[in-house]
Amino acid sequence: MDWGEPPAYRVFFFDDEGRIKTSKALKCTTDDEATVEARRVLDGRTLKLYDGCRLVMEISKEAQSS
């Protein structure tokens, strides 16, 4: 039995200067589910997806335009 804390996924959106502009909590149970949801809310901004303090994925604005 796993007594660990449940995942606490949050996606952070950054402005062009690299500062956090906004964030959104995601109600997901796995990294794969959270990654799909983060990509769904992606709108041309740089984003980083975290589970607590663990970085799950990062998508840069530049990578989206290529």
Helices and strands as residue ranges (DSSP letters): E 9-14, E 20-26, H 31-41, E 46-51, E 54-59, H 61-64
